[in-house]
Amino acid sequence: MPDHAFLEKVVVHLADRKLLKGYMDMAESVAGANIICNGHSVPEQIEMELVSGGRASIDLRSAKALFFVKEFDGQPQYSDLRFFRRTPEFAGLWVRVRFHDDELAEGLVQNSLDFLLNRGFLMKPSDPRSNNRFIYALKSAITGFEVLGLRNEY
């Protein structure tokens, strides 16, 4: 694993249901920096250090989503809350996404032209206790998308 201060724990969910767990160096990775800073579309390939050892180059066309997590083990018995008590905490669209494997995710996305045009988008989960810090969802892996609410001001 690289010795840098900007490592993010990432679980890549591939379209074939395989999982790759590792670290992305956000300081060195243009892809990672674009995801973290502004949700812009990323290159077709990302690089990561695998937890099991070695490096992997991942073709995002074969991925469902990148889950930026707090812990690799997650919370298998935990069921995410899928609502806000009032309105979202910050401006954006509150959405529900259904992936091709029927997994559901809810969260906030930036209401911008980048969100519409890029092949993926950044989503902040609505449940603050979720193991997911944020999700970069690939549109090619999505079968359903619902807007549940909107907050247009701070």
C-alpha positions as CSV (number, residue, x, y, z in Angstrom):
1,M,0.0,0.0,0.0
2,P,1.4,3.4,-0.9
3,D,2.5,5.7,1.9
4,H,0.4,8.8,1.1
5,A,-2.0,10.8,3.2
6,F,-4.8,10.7,0.6
7,L,-5.8,7.1,0.5
8,E,-9.5,6.2,0.3
9,K,-10.9,2.8,1.1
10,V,-12.8,1.6,-2.0
11,V,-14.9,-1.4,-2.8
12,V,-15.4,-1.8,-6.5
13,H,-18.6,-3.7,-7.4
14,L,-18.1,-5.3,-10.8
15,A,-21.0,-6.0,-13.1
16,D,-20.4,-9.7,-12.7
17,R,-21.0,-9.3,-8.9
18,K,-17.3,-9.7,-7.9
19,L,-15.9,-7.3,-5.4
20,L,-12.4,-5.7,-5.4
21,K,-11.3,-4.1,-2.1
22,G,-8.5,-1.7,-2.0
23,Y,-7.2,1.8,-1.8
24,M,-7.2,4.7,-4.3
25,D,-4.5,7.3,-3.8
26,M,-6.6,10.5,-4.4
27,A,-3.5,12.8,-4.5
28,E,-2.0,10.9,-7.4
29,S,-5.2,9.7,-9.1
30,V,-6.8,12.1,-11.6
31,A,-9.8,9.7,-11.5
32,G,-10.0,9.8,-7.7
33,A,-9.5,13.6,-7.5
34,N,-12.3,14.1,-10.0
35,I,-14.7,11.9,-8.1
36,I,-13.9,13.4,-4.7
37,C,-13.7,17.0,-5.7
38,N,-16.5,17.5,-8.2
39,G,-18.1,14.2,-9.3
40,H,-16.8,14.7,-12.8
41,S,-16.7,11.7,-15.1
42,V,-13.6,9.6,-14.7
43,P,-11.3,7.9,-17.2
44,E,-12.3,4.4,-18.3
45,Q,-9.5,2.9,-16.2
46,I,-8.7,3.4,-12.5
47,E,-5.7,2.1,-10.5
48,M,-5.9,0.8,-7.0
49,E,-3.8,-1.0,-4.4
50,L,-5.6,-4.3,-3.5
51,V,-6.1,-5.3,0.2
52,S,-5.0,-8.8,-0.9
53,G,-1.7,-7.3,-2.3
54,G,-0.6,-6.0,-5.6
55,R,-2.1,-3.4,-7.9
56,A,-5.1,-3.6,-10.2
57,S,-6.2,-1.6,-13.2
58,I,-10.0,-1.7,-13.4
59,D,-12.0,-1.0,-16.5
60,L,-15.0,1.0,-15.3
61,R,-17.0,-0.3,-18.2
62,S,-17.1,-3.6,-16.3
63,A,-18.1,-1.9,-13.0
64,K,-21.4,-1.2,-11.3
65,A,-20.2,1.4,-8.8
66,L,-17.3,2.5,-6.6
67,F,-18.2,2.4,-3.0
68,F,-16.0,4.7,-0.9
69,V,-16.3,3.0,2.6
70,K,-15.5,3.6,6.2
71,E,-14.5,-0.1,6.8
72,F,-13.9,-2.9,4.3
73,D,-15.9,-5.4,6.3
74,G,-19.0,-3.2,6.3
75,Q,-22.1,-3.9,8.4
76,P,-23.7,-7.0,6.8
77,Q,-26.7,-7.0,9.2
78,Y,-27.3,-3.3,9.0
79,S,-30.1,-2.0,6.8
80,D,-29.6,1.5,5.6
81,L,-32.3,4.1,6.4
82,R,-33.8,5.3,3.2
83,F,-35.3,8.6,4.2
84,F,-34.6,12.1,5.5
85,R,-36.5,13.3,8.6
86,R,-37.2,16.7,7.0
87,T,-35.2,17.7,3.9
88,P,-31.7,16.9,2.8
89,E,-28.9,18.8,4.7
90,F,-27.5,20.4,1.6
91,A,-28.6,21.4,-1.9
92,G,-29.2,18.6,-4.4
93,L,-31.5,15.9,-5.6
94,W,-32.5,13.2,-3.2
95,V,-32.6,10.1,-5.4
96,R,-33.2,6.3,-5.3
97,V,-31.1,4.2,-7.6
98,R,-31.8,0.6,-8.6
99,F,-28.8,-1.3,-10.0
100,H,-29.1,-4.2,-12.5
101,D,-28.7,-6.6,-9.6
102,D,-31.7,-5.1,-7.8
103,E,-29.5,-3.4,-5.1
104,L,-31.1,-0.1,-4.0
105,A,-29.2,3.0,-2.9
106,E,-30.5,6.3,-1.8
107,G,-28.7,9.6,-1.4
108,L,-28.0,13.1,-2.6
109,V,-26.6,14.0,-6.0
110,Q,-25.5,17.4,-7.3
111,N,-28.2,18.9,-9.5
112,S,-25.9,20.0,-12.4
113,L,-25.1,19.5,-16.0
114,D,-22.2,17.2,-15.1
115,F,-24.7,14.9,-13.4
116,L,-26.6,14.6,-16.6
117,L,-23.8,14.4,-19.2
118,N,-21.2,12.1,-17.5
119,R,-21.2,8.3,-17.5
120,G,-21.4,8.2,-13.7
121,F,-22.3,10.4,-10.8
122,L,-21.4,10.9,-7.2
123,M,-24.0,10.1,-4.6
124,K,-23.8,10.8,-0.8
125,P,-25.9,8.2,1.1
126,S,-28.8,9.6,3.0
127,D,-28.0,7.5,6.1
128,P,-25.2,9.0,8.2
129,R,-24.6,5.6,9.9
130,S,-24.1,3.8,6.6
131,N,-20.7,2.3,5.9
132,N,-20.7,4.0,2.6
133,R,-19.1,7.5,2.7
134,F,-20.2,8.1,-0.9
135,I,-20.9,6.1,-4.1
136,Y,-19.8,6.7,-7.6
137,A,-22.5,5.0,-9.6
138,L,-22.0,4.1,-13.3
139,K,-25.1,4.8,-15.3
140,S,-24.6,1.7,-17.4
141,A,-25.4,-0.4,-14.3
142,I,-28.6,1.4,-13.4
143,T,-32.0,0.1,-14.2
144,G,-34.1,2.6,-12.2
145,F,-33.7,6.2,-11.1
146,E,-36.3,8.1,-9.0
147,V,-36.1,11.7,-7.7
148,L,-37.6,11.6,-4.2
149,G,-37.0,15.2,-3.2
150,L,-35.2,18.4,-3.9
151,R,-33.4,21.1,-1.9
152,N,-32.4,24.0,-4.0
153,E,-30.9,26.3,-1.4
154,Y,-28.6,26.2,1.7
